[in-house]
Amino acid sequence: MFLSACVAGVNLPYTILLAITLLYWISVIMGVFDLDLFGGGSDAATDVGGDLDLGGGDVDAGGDVDAGGEVDAGAEAGFLGAIPKFLSLGGVPITVFFSFFSLTAWAISMTANHVLGNSSLLVALGLAIPIILISLVVARIASAPFGALFRVLGKDHEQSEKVVGKICTISTSRADSGFGQAEVETTGAPLLLNVRTVEGVTLRQGEKALIIRYDPDKHLYIVQPYTSPVPELEAPSRPSGPDSPDES
């Protein structure tokens, strides 16, 4: 009965979402993936995935901006684009937030469809929006204590590493003025930092950025696009000797 309800069409999307989450954490325990896979992340300011793709990864509003700051006009605007800034997870990895979200959405769907005796996909579709909204709020509240925990765990490490002036790699689907995380290579494991860009600049996942300062009030780093300096080419040496052309 329980398994049948889990795989019923009205509950199946949420069951799949929860199954992906469980498989992810099993993989983390086994050492296959790291804590910030989806999003590749969290902001730990967090983009609901960078963001949270309700199909199993990130919800990214779709907005891409190249390192020079040109905005892909179609994308960042709208409801989904506002979710990451509204949630402001403050240090919670997106994988932790997503775990609470998927568990809550699954539990609400199972309960609501059972109480209503619903087997209609149309009714389930109508329930999807309130389920998602309630799950976002519950996940935000449930994951909040983990922000303080991760800040405490990372405090000594961050203080021991002089990261301002270093090059980092964006680890979430994007980094902008309202969301983002980046990794800095250290002598040990990579250091995961909450980062922000200046207004109007967006960096994509995998791009390099220069850490220019630390904001102690918000516990995050300000970064700017980084372009590797082009090495100067040495001018070829001119042959010397009696056969060399005379300079006029």
C-alpha positions as a printed Julia matrix, in Angstrom:
248×3 Matrix{Float64}:
  0.0    0.0     0.0
  2.71   2.45    1.0
  4.94   1.57   -1.96
  1.98   1.79   -4.32
  1.24   5.29   -3.05
  4.9    6.29   -3.48
  4.95   5.33   -7.15
  1.43   6.56   -7.94
  1.43   9.19  -10.65
  0.3   11.95   -8.3
  3.26  11.33   -5.97
  5.88   9.98   -8.37
  7.69  13.3    -9.14
  8.26  13.93   -5.43
  9.29  10.32   -4.84
 11.87  10.61   -7.63
 13.11  13.87   -6.14
 13.51  12.25   -2.72
 15.19   9.18   -4.23
 17.74  11.4    -5.98
 18.44  13.11   -2.67
 18.91   9.79   -0.86
 21.23   8.5    -3.59
 23.24  11.69   -3.37
 23.77  11.37    0.39
 24.7    7.71    0.02
 27.26   8.83   -2.56
 28.58  11.48   -0.17
 28.99   8.88    2.57
 30.84   6.64    0.12
 33.04   9.56   -0.92
 31.88   9.7    -4.53
 30.53  13.25   -4.38
 31.24  16.25   -2.19
 28.78  18.27   -0.13
 28.14  20.9    -2.77
 27.32  18.78   -5.81
 24.03  20.34   -6.76
 24.65  23.77   -7.72
 26.21  22.74   -7.48
 25.54  24.34   -4.19
 24.12  26.55   -1.87
 24.46  29.8    -1.61
 25.51  28.63    1.17
 23.89  31.85    0.36
 22.36  29.76   -2.08
 20.77  29.65   -5.18
 18.01  27.34   -4.81
 20.29  26.15   -6.83
 22.26  28.4    -7.79
 19.9   26.6    -7.93
 17.32  24.23   -7.44
 16.22  22.52  -10.57
 13.06  20.9    -9.36
 13.97  18.01  -11.52
 16.9   17.09   -9.43
 19.57  19.72   -9.57
 19.39  23.48   -9.42
 16.66  26.05   -9.71
 18.45  28.46  -11.89
 16.45  31.26  -13.25
 18.3   30.69  -16.42
 20.16  33.9   -16.26
 23.61  33.86  -17.7
 25.98  36.75  -17.73
 29.45  36.51  -19.15
 32.5   37.53  -17.17
 32.48  40.93  -18.75
 29.06  41.6   -17.29
 26.78  41.29  -20.32
 23.4   40.14  -19.09
 21.38  37.55  -20.94
 18.25  39.64  -20.9
 15.7   36.9   -20.85
 16.54  35.16  -17.79
 17.2   36.57  -14.4
 13.97  38.45  -14.15
 10.85  36.92  -12.74
  9.73  34.82   -9.83
 12.39  32.1   -10.05
 15.15  34.66  -10.26
 13.96  36.23   -7.01
 13.8   32.96   -5.05
 17.54  32.7    -4.19
 17.69  36.26   -2.88
 14.42  35.84   -0.99
 15.6   32.66    0.73
 19.05  34.01    1.61
 20.24  30.75    3.12
 23.31  32.33    4.69
 25.9   29.58    4.78
 23.75  26.51    4.19
 24.96  24.29    1.32
 22.3   23.91   -1.34
 22.43  20.15   -0.91
 21.26  20.5     2.7
 18.48  22.88    1.71
 17.47  20.67   -1.22
 17.31  17.63    1.06
 14.82  19.33    3.38
 12.89  20.63    0.38
 12.54  17.23   -1.3
 11.6   15.46    1.95
  8.97  18.09    2.8
  7.48  18.14   -0.69
  7.26  14.34   -0.74
  5.64  14.19    2.7
  3.07  16.88    1.88
  2.2   15.26   -1.45
  1.78  11.82    0.09
 -0.37  13.18    2.92
 -2.5   15.53    0.81
 -3.29  12.99   -1.89
 -4.09  10.33    0.71
 -6.41  12.59    2.72
 -8.14  13.85   -0.42
 -8.3   10.38   -1.92
 -6.85  11.95   -5.06
 -5.63   9.99   -8.06
 -6.12  12.75  -10.65
 -3.0   14.2   -12.23
 -4.82  17.47  -12.86
 -5.61  17.86   -9.17
 -2.02  16.91   -8.33
 -0.8   19.56  -10.75
 -2.96  22.13   -8.98
 -1.47  21.06   -5.65
  2.09  21.4    -6.97
  2.4   25.16   -6.5
  1.3   25.25   -2.83
  3.39  22.14   -2.13
  6.48  23.79   -3.62
  5.92  27.09   -1.8
  5.29  25.44    1.56
  8.3   23.17    1.08
 10.55  26.14    0.29
  9.51  27.86    3.52
  9.85  24.7     5.64
 13.23  23.88    4.09
 14.42  27.43    4.74
 13.45  27.22    8.41
 14.72  23.66    8.91
 18.09  24.31    7.27
 18.75  27.64    9.02
 20.58  26.11   12.04
 23.03  24.44    9.67
 24.23  27.85    8.47
 25.62  28.67   11.9
 27.08  25.17   12.16
 28.95  25.44    8.87
 30.2   28.92    9.74
 31.58  27.63   13.05
 33.2   24.63   11.36
 34.79  26.81    8.72
 35.76  29.76   10.92
 39.21  28.57   11.97
 39.98  27.36    8.48
 38.96  30.65    6.89
 40.98  32.65    9.39
 44.08  30.55    8.75
 43.83  31.07    5.01
 44.58  34.47    3.57
 42.18  34.29    0.67
 41.82  37.95   -0.28
 43.85  38.45   -3.42
 43.64  34.78   -4.39
 42.02  33.28   -7.45
 38.87  31.23   -6.9
 36.66  29.05   -9.11
 32.89  29.58   -9.15
 31.27  26.35   -7.92
 27.57  27.23   -8.1
 25.7   27.54  -11.39
 26.36  31.27  -11.27
 27.63  33.98   -8.95
 26.19  37.47   -8.9
 25.47  40.3    -6.48
 22.87  38.24   -4.62
 24.15  34.68   -4.68
 27.18  32.5    -5.24
 29.86  30.2    -3.91
 33.42  29.58   -5.02
 36.29  27.25   -4.19
 39.84  28.29   -3.36
 42.65  25.78   -3.63
 44.55  25.28   -0.37
 47.24  22.98    0.89
 44.45  20.66    2.01
 40.9   20.34    0.77
 39.5   23.22   -1.33
 38.02  26.03    0.74
 34.35  26.74   -0.06
 33.42  30.41    0.28
 30.26  32.46   -0.04
 30.95  35.06   -2.71
 29.24  38.02   -4.37
 30.09  40.1    -7.41
 29.55  43.8    -7.92
 26.11  44.79   -9.16
 25.47  43.86  -12.78
 28.23  41.26  -13.09
 27.5   37.54  -13.24
 30.02  34.71  -13.43
 29.23  31.22  -14.63
 30.15  27.96  -12.94
 33.79  27.06  -13.56
 34.93  30.61  -14.3
 37.85  32.16  -12.43
 37.41  35.17  -10.18
 39.7   37.35   -8.09
 38.79  37.77   -4.41
 39.07  41.49   -3.73
 37.71  41.88   -0.19
 35.83  40.27    2.71
 32.5   41.5     4.1
 32.54  40.58    7.82
 28.93  41.63    8.37
 27.57  39.24    5.76
 30.33  36.62    6.1
 31.08  36.59    2.39
 33.75  37.61   -0.12
 33.49  40.09   -2.97
 34.95  38.85   -6.24
 35.5   40.22   -9.71
 36.12  38.51  -13.06
 39.68  37.33  -13.47
 41.52  37.16  -16.75
 44.88  35.41  -16.86
 47.62  37.83  -17.88
 48.94  37.19  -21.36
 52.69  36.6   -21.23
 54.72  39.01  -23.29
 56.48  37.45  -26.24
 60.17  38.17  -26.49
 61.28  39.8   -29.7
 63.41  37.41  -31.77
 67.12  38.1   -31.47
 68.74  39.54  -34.55
 71.68  37.69  -36.02
 75.04  39.32  -35.54
 77.96  39.13  -37.86
 79.21  40.41  -41.19
 76.19  39.02  -43.07
 73.61  40.72  -40.85
 71.77  43.64  -42.5
 72.95  47.11  -41.58
 70.56  49.26  -39.64
 69.82  52.52  -41.4
